[in-house]
Amino acid sequence: MNQPLAYVHPGAKIAKNVVIEPFTTIHNNVVIGEGTWIGSNVTIMEGARIGKNCSIFPGAVISAVPQDKKFNDEDTVTEIGDNTTIRECVTINRGTTDRMKTKIGKNCWIMAYCHIAHDCIVGDNCIFSNNSTLAGHINVGDYVVLAGMAAVQQFCSIGNHAFVTGGSLVRKDVPPFVKAAREPLSYVGINSIGLRRRGFTTEKIREIQNIYRILYQQNYNNSQAVAIIEAEMEATTERDEVLEFIKNSQRGIMKGYFSN
């Protein structure tokens, strides 16, 4: 470390081999793990808990107080998992009394100008392209991809392995394994390319397609589709994950796409 042009508060806990570039400011009550690189002009504020081997690029602001008028300086944190990359000018706010934390998982790639608001919980291996924005209290599963300029409304959930196309406005929950596109946001198929890249077999992909064919393409309402899926399809991890997501959806899941 030993960078004379950076300011590190004496109360921050920095691993010995962390690299901190000039003109960066690290506040009190910050923990940074081994092997992490902090670029120039980064601001890391109170409550940040940054894992090992992360990279944080210039202009990022980590763990600023929430943009929430109800916030009253509660002792909350921002957690960032190991091996996560945070690119230029990303802003990640710490939690409120709702969840007491904002959390980004391991091996994530958060590209330039993204914003992740208070009380968001983001899983592992996610990719958020430039200018993607998460409002508060959002749940994002593992291996989720948000293409550029996607905007997610507060309290929404996005399931594991979902892909959301660029410029999308996410107002409803996005189930696991799907591709979401168009306006209003709609089901346009399953994320078969992403699933193949992650080792899903052709048979497993076909099973997931059959689940969503019942849900979105056979004119059933959600309750009818769930009952048919439970009755007619073999119980598997993926089937149960989809059903559990639908049953637990607070905002309701996005609609299917039907051409005029």
Disulfide bonds with the S-S distance in Angstrom:
none
